[in-house]
Amino acid sequence: MKNEKSISSKIAVNIVKIRRDRNIKQIAVATAIGIDPGTYSKIENGKIELTVDRLAEIASFFKLDIIDVIHWPHKYIRHDSLPPGERNSIQPKITIQIELDEEKKDRVLEMLFDGKDLKMLYN
């Protein structure tokens, strides 16, 4: 639960930043989403847990997708929505973590690197 609360708190911080960046008062957001201004203030201060439904209402008020509120100030861009020429310039990165016994490590690395010389990995 503690981790969930910290995630909710980080999103609340982003909501405050968005609201302030756009010079919007708390009462305007509260009124638009149909809640008491005191309740909205508690959401921004992390005293009330932010639900997905409430986040969706707030994001809609700001004319943003939920993912953009979560990652504010960065804009989420789907790789497949980019024009073909731009897709090659922005390659998605993938991180994989594998826990292996020492004896299996070299075999897995050889598979991943098509049997190429693994000495470069150890220098």
Contacts in CASP RR format, 6 or more apart in sequence:
PFRMAT RR
TARGET T0000
AUTHOR 0000-0000-0000
METHOD contacts of the structure
MODEL  1
MKNEKSISSKIAVNIVKIRRDRNIKQIAVATAIGIDPGTYSKIENGKIEL
TVDRLAEIASFFKLDIIDVIHWPHKYIRHDSLPPGERNSIQPKITIQIEL
DEEKKDRVLEMLFDGKDLKMLYN
5 49 0 8 1.000
8 46 0 8 1.000
8 49 0 8 1.000
8 50 0 8 1.000
9 46 0 8 1.000
11 50 0 8 1.000
11 55 0 8 1.000
11 69 0 8 1.000
11 70 0 8 1.000
12 43 0 8 1.000
12 44 0 8 1.000
12 45 0 8 1.000
12 46 0 8 1.000
12 50 0 8 1.000
14 69 0 8 1.000
14 70 0 8 1.000
14 71 0 8 1.000
14 72 0 8 1.000
15 43 0 8 1.000
15 44 0 8 1.000
15 58 0 8 1.000
15 69 0 8 1.000
16 44 0 8 1.000
17 72 0 8 1.000
17 73 0 8 1.000
18 62 0 8 1.000
18 64 0 8 1.000
18 69 0 8 1.000
18 72 0 8 1.000
19 26 0 8 1.000
19 29 0 8 1.000
19 44 0 8 1.000
19 62 0 8 1.000
22 62 0 8 1.000
26 37 0 8 1.000
26 38 0 8 1.000
26 40 0 8 1.000
26 41 0 8 1.000
26 44 0 8 1.000
27 37 0 8 1.000
27 40 0 8 1.000
29 40 0 8 1.000
29 58 0 8 1.000
29 61 0 8 1.000
30 36 0 8 1.000
30 37 0 8 1.000
30 38 0 8 1.000
30 39 0 8 1.000
30 40 0 8 1.000
30 41 0 8 1.000
31 37 0 8 1.000
32 61 0 8 1.000
33 40 0 8 1.000
33 54 0 8 1.000
33 57 0 8 1.000
33 58 0 8 1.000
33 61 0 8 1.000
39 48 0 8 1.000
42 48 0 8 1.000
43 50 0 8 1.000
43 54 0 8 1.000
52 66 0 8 1.000
55 66 0 8 1.000
55 69 0 8 1.000
56 66 0 8 1.000
58 69 0 8 1.000
59 65 0 8 1.000
59 66 0 8 1.000
59 68 0 8 1.000
59 69 0 8 1.000
62 69 0 8 1.000
65 76 0 8 1.000
67 76 0 8 1.000
68 74 0 8 1.000
68 75 0 8 1.000
68 76 0 8 1.000
77 90 0 8 1.000
79 87 0 8 1.000
79 90 0 8 1.000
79 92 0 8 1.000
80 87 0 8 1.000
82 90 0 8 1.000
98 108 0 8 1.000
100 108 0 8 1.000
106 118 0 8 1.000
109 118 0 8 1.000
109 121 0 8 1.000
110 118 0 8 1.000
113 121 0 8 1.000
END
